[in-house]
Amino acid sequence: MSKQIRNIAIIAHVDHGKTTMVDQLLRQSGTFADHEKVVDTVMDNNAIERERGITILAKNCAVSWEGTHINIVDTPGHADFGGEVERALSMVDGVVLLIDAQEGPMPQTRFVTKKALALGLKPIVVVNKVDKPGANCDKVVNAAFDLFDKLGATDEQLDFPVVYASGINGWTSLEEGAPGEQWGPDMSALFNTVLKHVPPNSGNPDAPLQLQISALDFSTFVGRIGVGRISQGKIKPGMDVLVMEGPDGKSTKGRINQVLTFQGLDRMQTPEAGPGDIVLINGIEDIGIGVTVTDPANPAPLPMLKVDEPTLTMNFCVNASPLAGREGKYVTSRQLWDRLQKELQHNVALRVKETDEEGVFDVAGRGELHLTILLENMRREGYELAVSKPRVVFRDINGERHEPIELVTADIEETHQGGVMQALGERKGELVTVVVALAVGFTQTRWYK
């Protein structure tokens, strides 16, 4: 069990180049054969992800660099998929934060970074797209430092390494170069920074097994598959284990059928895995997200994973219009309920409950995009349903009514500033800052909504 392992997550705002960066890491680590044809953004293998150009589901892959096995988790950049981010971060020991060299830290950079810093993960800042016109690397690095400071980063987290990169062209550098030139030969600067600054797992291989399930998959051959990182101990096929829902939750016994690890984009069976390994296990039918797979003789359960609560709710109901039954093949309330229960097994940020009305279910999620993706997936699977207008989720905390707020940044031309401010003011927006960029000719206005 002397294999060197590093576990990292790549986080960023939407469209700052996470998935493209992972493409280059896979290519330059020798994951693909020379003759192998590889599509762009290979990690976005979901049809909706390719159509929209965004990452929705956190996904794992692995590369080898100088004898070290590096597990990489590609995370969503949108705050609506916060449940995916929080699960992914529970599997890693360090994060690579990508920031666009022109745009700088954006609102959802703040969201994912806050989660990483709260877990004590030390960031590696990658200033991406440095070859874009208008790139300002120094300003972006200073803005990242200010952001970390506002989010309560420790002194160690504020002392972060910086890597300059052009993900689409496949090169990185530790030093700034001249505009219009290639600053580095390949991705080695980023690989070496990961090996230097991301700590290896310190778990004891001789301790009782402790494996927390962070994601689920399914195979028609072996059934439900649990994905997670081993904190301590060893796991092997045929091993008897205890599945526990936290220290005070219920527990069930099971037996491991197969143990697989990631090699590139593939999954390879292994005879044994130890601390630091991100593994896939099957054979336990009722395994769920957040449970701990541990030793029956010496159980060592971890606390269940916590995710942010929903902010929007909608009613999903049976289509009762005159055109009902013309578009989908699953139209009954029972089929709709079963599909929503299936979604709950892996979509940890979702909440579903029945209402007093027959065939109407209350579905709450992290935002409009979160619920929209669920609806689109159900539609493509053949489900026909009607939905209500989204409603904000209010909560009573210590006798006071609370509602969720979001940080909104609007980049607008000065001529439209009055109209935008009026529209946000009517929606109870609170003006925080106004930044006027005269050279560019637009005004950046920040609101809490």
C-alpha positions in Angstrom: 0.0 0.0 0.0 2.9 2.4 -0.7 1.3 3.8 -3.8 1.5 7.6 -4.0 -2.0 9.1 -4.3 -3.3 12.7 -4.7 -7.0 13.6 -4.7 -8.0 16.9 -6.2 -11.2 18.7 -7.3 -11.3 21.3 -10.0 -13.7 24.1 -9.2 -14.6 27.3 -11.0 -17.3 29.6 -12.1 -19.4 28.5 -15.1 -17.4 28.7 -18.4 -14.0 29.4 -16.9 -12.6 26.3 -18.5 -12.7 23.4 -16.0 -13.6 20.6 -18.3 -11.3 21.8 -21.1 -8.5 21.8 -18.5 -9.3 18.2 -17.5 -9.1 17.3 -21.2 -5.6 18.5 -21.4 -4.5 16.8 -18.1 -5.9 13.5 -19.5 -4.2 13.9 -22.9 -0.8 14.9 -21.6 -0.6 12.3 -18.9 -0.7 9.6 -21.6 -4.2 8.5 -20.7 -5.2 8.2 -24.4 -3.4 6.3 -27.0 -1.8 8.3 -29.9 -4.4 6.8 -32.4 -7.3 7.3 -30.1 -9.9 9.8 -31.2 -11.1 11.9 -28.2 -14.0 14.4 -28.3 -13.6 17.8 -26.6 -14.9 18.2 -23.1 -14.8 14.4 -22.7 -15.9 14.6 -19.1 -19.3 16.2 -20.1 -20.7 12.9 -21.3 -24.4 13.8 -20.5 -26.5 14.9 -23.5 -27.8 18.0 -21.7 -24.3 18.9 -20.6 -23.1 18.9 -24.2 -26.1 20.8 -25.4 -25.8 23.5 -22.8 -22.0 23.6 -22.5 -22.1 23.3 -18.7 -21.1 20.6 -16.1 -24.1 19.3 -14.2 -22.8 16.2 -12.5 -19.5 15.8 -10.6 -17.4 13.1 -12.3 -14.2 11.3 -11.5 -11.2 10.4 -13.6 -7.6 9.6 -12.8 -4.1 10.2 -14.3 -0.6 9.1 -13.5 2.3 11.6 -13.3 5.8 10.7 -12.3 4.6 7.5 -10.5 1.8 9.3 -8.6 -1.8 8.3 -9.0 -3.9 11.6 -9.2 -7.7 11.3 -8.8 -9.4 14.3 -10.4 -13.0 15.3 -9.7 -14.6 17.7 -12.3 -17.3 19.7 -10.4 -20.2 21.9 -11.6 -19.7 25.6 -11.5 -23.3 26.6 -11.0 -24.6 27.2 -7.5 -27.8 25.3 -8.3 -25.7 22.1 -8.3 -24.2 22.8 -4.9 -25.1 19.3 -3.7 -22.8 17.9 -6.4 -20.0 20.2 -5.3 -20.3 19.4 -1.6 -20.2 15.6 -2.3 -17.2 16.0 -4.5 -15.2 18.0 -2.0 -15.6 15.3 0.6 -13.5 13.0 -1.5 -10.4 15.2 -2.1 -7.5 16.7 -0.2 -6.9 19.8 -2.3 -8.7 22.0 -4.9 -7.6 23.6 -8.1 -9.5 26.9 -8.5 -9.7 28.1 -12.1 -10.2 31.8 -12.6 -10.6 33.5 -16.0 -7.7 35.9 -16.5 -10.1 38.6 -18.0 -13.2 38.2 -15.9 -11.6 37.4 -12.5 -13.5 35.8 -9.6 -17.2 35.7 -10.3 -20.3 35.2 -8.0 -20.2 31.4 -8.3 -16.5 31.3 -7.9 -17.3 32.6 -4.4 -19.9 29.9 -3.8 -17.6 26.9 -4.6 -14.6 28.5 -3.0 -16.5 29.0 0.3 -17.3 25.3 0.4 -13.6 24.3 -0.2 -12.2 26.7 2.4 -14.7 25.7 5.0 -13.5 22.1 4.7 -9.9 23.2 5.3 -8.7 22.4 1.8 -5.8 24.4 0.5 -6.4 25.9 -2.9 -4.1 26.1 -6.0 -5.1 29.1 -8.0 -4.9 28.6 -11.8 -5.3 31.8 -13.8 -6.7 30.4 -17.0 -7.1 31.9 -20.5 -4.1 34.2 -20.0 -3.8 34.5 -23.8 -7.1 36.3 -24.1 -7.1 40.0 -25.1 -7.6 42.1 -21.9 -6.2 39.4 -19.6 -4.9 41.0 -16.3 -3.2 38.3 -14.2 -2.0 40.5 -11.4 -5.4 41.9 -10.8 -7.0 38.5 -10.9 -4.5 37.1 -8.3 -5.1 40.1 -6.0 -8.9 39.7 -6.4 -8.6 36.0 -5.5 -6.6 36.9 -2.3 -9.3 39.4 -1.3 -12.0 36.8 -1.9 -10.3 34.2 0.2 -9.8 36.8 3.0 -13.5 37.8 2.9 -14.4 34.1 3.1 -12.4 33.6 6.3 -9.4 31.7 4.9 -6.6 30.8 7.2 -3.0 32.1 6.8 -2.0 28.8 5.2 -4.9 28.9 2.7 -4.0 32.6 1.8 -0.4 31.5 1.0 -1.6 29.8 -2.2 0.5 28.9 -5.2 -0.4 30.5 -8.6 -0.2 28.7 -12.0 -0.8 30.6 -15.3 -2.5 28.5 -18.0 -4.1 28.4 -21.4 -6.3 25.3 -21.0 -7.4 25.2 -24.6 -3.8 25.4 -25.9 -2.5 22.9 -23.3 0.2 24.8 -21.5 0.9 26.1 -18.0 3.6 28.2 -16.4 4.7 29.3 -12.9 5.9 32.6 -14.3 4.2 35.3 -16.3 5.4 35.7 -19.9 5.1 38.2 -22.7 1.7 38.8 -24.3 1.0 36.8 -27.4 3.6 34.1 -26.6 3.4 30.7 -25.1 4.6 30.9 -21.5 5.2 27.2 -20.9 5.8 24.0 -22.8 3.0 21.8 -21.5 0.9 21.0 -18.4 3.8 19.9 -16.3 3.8 23.1 -14.2 0.3 22.3 -12.9 1.1 18.6 -12.4 4.2 19.4 -10.4 2.3 22.0 -8.3 -0.3 19.5 -7.4 2.3 16.9 -6.3 4.1 19.6 -4.2 1.1 21.3 -2.5 -1.7 18.7 -2.2 -1.0 16.5 0.8 -1.2 12.7 0.5 -3.8 10.9 2.5 -2.6 10.2 6.0 -4.9 7.3 6.8 -3.7 4.2 8.5 -4.0 1.0 6.3 -4.1 -1.2 9.4 -7.0 0.7 11.1 -10.6 -0.4 10.8 -12.1 0.3 7.3 -13.7 3.7 6.9 -15.2 4.5 3.4 -17.8 7.2 3.0 -20.1 7.0 -0.1 -20.2 10.3 -1.9 -21.9 9.4 -5.2 -24.0 6.6 -6.7 -24.0 4.9 -10.1 -26.0 2.0 -11.5 -25.3 -1.0 -13.7 -27.8 -3.5 -15.1 -25.2 -6.2 -14.4 -24.2 -5.6 -10.8 -26.9 -3.1 -9.6 -26.2 -0.1 -7.5 -22.6 1.1 -7.3 -21.2 3.3 -4.5 -18.3 5.8 -5.1 -16.2 7.2 -2.3 -12.8 7.7 -0.8 -11.2 5.4 1.7 -10.2 7.4 4.8 -8.5 4.4 6.6 -8.2 0.7 6.4 -8.3 -1.6 3.4 -11.1 -3.0 1.2 -11.2 -6.1 -1.0 -13.7 -8.2 -2.9 -15.7 -10.7 -0.8 -15.2 -8.7 2.4 -18.0 -8.5 5.0 -18.8 -4.9 5.9 -21.2 -2.8 8.0 -23.1 0.0 6.3 -23.9 2.8 8.8 -26.0 6.0 8.4 -23.8 8.1 10.7 -22.8 7.5 14.3 -26.4 7.4 15.5 -28.2 6.0 12.4 -29.3 2.5 11.5 -26.8 -0.1 10.2 -27.0 -3.0 7.9 -24.6 -5.8 7.0 -23.4 -6.5 3.5 -20.7 -8.1 1.4 -18.5 -6.4 -1.2 -18.8 -7.9 -4.6 -16.3 -5.9 -6.7 -13.8 -3.1 -5.9 -12.8 -0.9 -8.8 -10.6 2.2 -9.1 -10.4 4.9 -11.8 -7.7 4.7 -14.5 -8.2 7.6 -16.9 -11.9 7.5 -17.8 -12.1 3.7 -17.3 -12.8 1.6 -14.2 -10.5 -1.2 -13.4 -11.0 -4.0 -10.9 -8.4 -4.2 -8.1 -7.7 -6.9 -5.6 -7.3 -4.4 -2.8 -7.5 -0.7 -2.1 -6.3 1.4 0.8 -6.3 4.9 2.3 -6.6 7.7 -0.2 -8.0 5.5 -3.0 -11.3 6.6 -4.6 -13.1 3.4 -5.3 -16.3 2.0 -6.7 -18.0 -0.9 -4.9 -21.0 -3.0 -5.6 -22.8 -5.9 -4.1 -24.7 -3.8 -1.4 -28.2 -3.2 -2.7 -29.4 -0.6 -0.2 -26.3 1.6 -0.2 -26.9 5.3 -0.2 -25.1 8.7 -0.3 -23.4 9.7 2.9 -23.3 6.3 4.5 -20.1 4.8 5.9 -18.9 1.4 4.9 -16.9 0.1 7.8 -15.5 -2.9 9.7 -18.3 -4.9 11.5 -16.0 -5.8 14.4 -14.7 -2.2 14.9 -17.2 0.2 13.3 -15.9 3.7 12.7 -18.8 5.7 11.1 -18.4 9.2 9.8 -21.1 11.9 10.1 -23.6 12.0 7.2 -22.9 14.5 4.4 -24.6 17.9 4.8 -25.7 20.0 1.9 -27.4 23.4 1.6 -31.1 23.5 1.9 -33.4 24.2 -1.1 -34.4 27.7 -2.0 -37.2 27.1 -4.6 -40.1 24.8 -4.7 -42.5 23.7 -7.5 -45.5 21.4 -7.8 -45.1 18.4 -10.1 -48.4 17.0 -11.0 -50.2 14.7 -13.4 -51.1 16.3 -16.7 -54.9 16.9 -16.6 -55.1 19.0 -19.8 -57.2 18.0 -22.8 -54.0 17.0 -24.6 -52.9 14.6 -21.8 -51.2 11.4 -22.9 -50.0 12.5 -26.3 -46.3 13.2 -25.6 -45.2 10.8 -22.9 -45.7 7.1 -22.0 -45.4 7.6 -18.2 -48.4 9.6 -17.2 -49.8 8.3 -13.8 -49.1 9.8 -10.4 -47.6 6.5 -9.2 -45.1 6.5 -12.1 -44.3 10.1 -11.4 -43.8 9.4 -7.6 -41.5 6.4 -8.3 -39.3 8.5 -10.7 -38.9 11.3 -8.1 -38.0 8.7 -5.4 -35.4 7.3 -7.7 -34.0 10.8 -8.2 -33.7 11.3 -4.5 -31.2 8.4 -4.2 -28.4 10.4 -5.9 -29.7 14.0 -6.0 -29.0 15.0 -2.4 -30.0 18.6 -2.7 -33.5 17.7 -3.8 -36.6 17.4 -1.5 -39.8 15.7 -2.4 -43.0 15.3 -0.4 -46.7 14.6 -1.1 -49.4 17.2 -0.8 -53.0 17.1 0.2 -54.0 17.0 -3.4 -54.1 13.7 -5.3 -51.3 13.4 -7.9 -49.5 16.6 -6.8 -46.0 16.5 -5.3 -44.0 19.3 -3.8 -40.5 19.3 -5.2 -37.9 21.7 -3.8 -34.4 22.3 -5.2 -31.4 24.7 -5.1 -32.7 26.9 -7.9 -34.5 27.2 -11.2 -31.7 25.5 -13.2 -31.6 22.6 -10.7 -35.3 21.9 -11.2 -35.2 22.6 -15.0 -32.5 20.0 -15.5 -34.6 17.5 -13.6 -37.7 18.3 -15.7 -35.7 18.0 -18.9 -34.3 14.6 -18.0 -37.8 13.3 -17.1 -39.2 14.6 -20.3 -36.5 12.8 -22.3 -37.2 9.6 -20.4 -40.9 9.7 -21.5 -42.5 11.2 -18.4 -45.4 13.6 -19.0 -46.4 16.0 -16.3 -47.5 19.5 -15.4 -45.6 21.9 -13.2 -46.5 25.1 -11.2 -44.7 28.4 -11.1 -41.5 28.3 -8.9 -42.0 29.7 -5.3 -39.4 30.9 -2.9 -38.9 28.7 0.2 -39.3 30.7 3.4 -38.1 29.5 6.8 -39.0 30.5 10.4 -35.8 30.7 12.5 -36.1 31.7 16.1 -39.6 33.2 15.4 -38.4 35.3 12.5 -39.2 34.7 8.8 -36.1 34.2 6.6 -35.8 34.1 2.9 -32.8 33.1 0.7 -30.6 35.8 -0.9 -28.2 35.7 -3.8 -25.4 38.0 -4.9 -26.1 39.4 -8.3 -23.5 41.1 -10.5 -24.7 43.0 -13.5 -22.3 44.2 -16.2 -24.3 46.9 -18.1 -23.7 49.9 -20.3 -24.1 53.2 -18.5 -27.2 54.2 -20.5 -29.1 51.2 -19.2 -28.0 51.6 -15.5 -31.2 53.4 -14.4 -33.5 50.8 -15.8 -31.6 47.9 -14.4 -31.4 49.5 -10.9 -35.1 50.3 -11.0 -36.0 46.7 -12.0 -33.8 45.2 -9.2 -35.1 47.7 -6.7 -38.7 46.6 -7.4 -37.6 43.1 -6.5 -36.2 44.3 -3.1 -32.6 44.3 -4.3 -30.1 46.1 -2.0 -27.4 48.0 -3.8 -23.9 47.0 -2.4 -21.3 48.5 -4.8 -21.0 50.3 -8.1 -17.8 50.0 -10.1 -17.4 52.3 -13.2 -15.0 51.1 -15.9 -14.6 54.2 -18.1 -12.1 52.6 -20.5 -14.4 49.7 -21.2 -17.6 51.8 -21.1 -19.8 49.8 -18.8 -20.8 49.9 -15.1 -20.6 46.9 -12.8 -23.4 46.9 -10.2 -23.6 44.4 -7.3 -26.9 43.7 -5.6 -28.2 41.4 -3.0 -31.5 40.0 -4.1 
